[in-house]
């Protein structure tokens, strides 16, 4: 696999190893999240959904009576299907339903943990008689016995009252009664009740937003009405009552229009009947005084012509009566649901019918948008403008139709006059009889026509049925729980339990600016990577000597092998310098154990403590630091005095010596160079422990003198930014022959190095024994 592909896969592996490393976090997080989900599921209120199906008869469907009478019953028929659907969610209809069921009064049972609403299974009924708009009150009620209860609120001190007695307060009166179905034997143990009296308008708005209407198919006339809520019984009763009110409201509207039509016709009949009675009496008197009973054949012909013309005039007369009614209605009314349509009065004009239909539709649309008539918005203003324009068009049309009727009336009058002139050739008595009979027949025709229309309207009124019918009522058994989805909540809690610690670990990892893997060294630096040293948990300083079969000893053997590939092979002694960024990265520890591992391999090795600022090297080999490198470089000691033997075979040591005032100057002297050259002839390997290069510049003078410089970094301690400092020296060729070593890697807590770097530790772990 290429280096690029390895880098792509390492982050995924690292995440997996982070999970394995902190698996306890995930177990605890998952348990807590699922526990919270279970508690939430236990005490969360169920949200139920229920529905009712109604069939709305398409207004375009033929009415059976319409085929007989040639007229539709009411203007409400002119609504389209969408208007009828929206009428179901109209504010007045929902408000009436809320008041019918008293849904603005809510009952709650107080529990130790949760207070739950109880609409159906409640022991009492709270009836608000007169609250003077002081809604939002909350009452705490405790049942005492079958006769009394105690009640208190913010404005009522706790007192005992009798069931059924009216209680009058500053903000209204109410009555609390005990329900008949309640078992009075359980009163003593029944929990406290909380009754909330809310504004019915607020509840109406709530339900208006909750109702959902859907046609079961695009062309179907069946509508599914659904609603969601915490109390299944309440929502079921609301749906059924809403549809009952809608059907009754539809029927009431039809009956109201039929009643208005019949009243209008009766008023016209009353006026015509008086004229008819008067003319009939006049006719009888004339016949009696003149002894005339029948008119001649010639007179009869003239009479028939005039009668036919008078019949036409009577129809026009009735039309003009309707036009007068319609004109007054449009000018006085602001609501047009009960307007009498033209065909109901015998006026056949499709354009006029269509305009009235449009007017009713616009009125209904305005009522749906603004049920209280109090809103002011552009949509309502636009509807008002359309209604005004349509009323103006109707008034103009009425004027035109009346003008047309005037022309027809004038024509019929002139033709009647011609026939009357012919009558003048007849004897005067017979001529006068014809005129009286003509007036009588005219009034009689109008009367009979009105009676026919009244009969038709009566038949329609008797046969009125609503355009809506409940197909499938809402029942409790059809309700379903829509939330909470307990299994889904538990599954979600499980994933949240995984996500939370994973997110925390990821954030910690992203915010961590310490070196945590060899990969980071290779990415951030072009300096050759030498290898890593596992962590030392043994407590021994010279671990390779105390536990030569341990993993950390194998780490140093691996470093020793890698060094052999870097330093040229010749007969001269090899010099290796160790430095780091700051104190605490294990530079001295690595120097001591690297020197020991060389000595244990049979190589004559010298360990030099060149860190003269904070000398620690001597602590593992001697009790004092009186003489050493500092005394030699300051010419206070000779070479043989400062070289000390250790109890480790093949390992000698030069201590740091007393702390001088000028360590950098001492290390930069030619004497240091000469010392290294002399020592290389005596030793196979010379290991030099120097101060941190990021803190002081002491190592710089001798870094060019050695065969290999090792830059020590420490796992989860050395900042990644420190690599930039050493990179600058390496890239500018100020330091050559340098490699990076990662120290103190904890294999037990970081699986990435085992998985991502195939060092020889798997073999070593099975062959070497920690003990």
Secondary structure, DSSP 8 states (H G I E B T S, - for coil): --HHHHHHHHHHHHHHHHHHHTHHHHHHHHHHHHHHHHHHHHHS--EEEEEEEEEE--TTS--TTHHHHSS-S-GGGGS-HHHHHHHHT-HHHHHHHHHHHTTTEEEEEE-SS-EEE-SSS-SEEEEEEE-TT---EEEEEEE-SSSEEEEE-SSS--EEEETT-EEEETTEEEEEEE-TTS-GGGTTT---EEEEE--HHHHHHHHHHH-EEEESSTT-SEEEEEEEES-HHHHHHHHHHHHHHHHHHHHHHHHHHHHHHHHHHHHHHHHHHHHHHHHHHHHHHHHHHHT-----HHHHHHHHHHHHHHHHHHHHHHHHHHHHHHHHHHHH-S--TT---GGGGT---HHHHHHHHHHHHHHHHHHHH-TTS----HHHHHHHHHHHHHHHHHHHHHHHHHHHHHHHHHHHHHHHHHHHHHHTTS-HHHHHHHHHHHHHHHHHHHHHHHHHHHHHHHHHHHT---SEEEEE---GGG-EEEE--HHHHHHHHHHHHHHHHHHHHHHHHHH--B--SHHHHHHH--SEEEEEEE---S--SSHHHH-TTSHHHHHHHHHHHHHHHHS--SSS-EEEEEEESSTTSSHHHHHHHHHHHHHHTT--EEEEE---SS--GGGGT-S--SSSHHHHHTTSS-HHHHEEE-SSTTEEEE---S--S-HHHHHTSHHHHHHHHHHHTT-SEEEEE---TTT-STTHHHHTTSSEEEEEEETTTSBTTHHHHHHHHHHTTSS-SEEEEEEEE-TTT-THHHHH---THHHHHHHS---
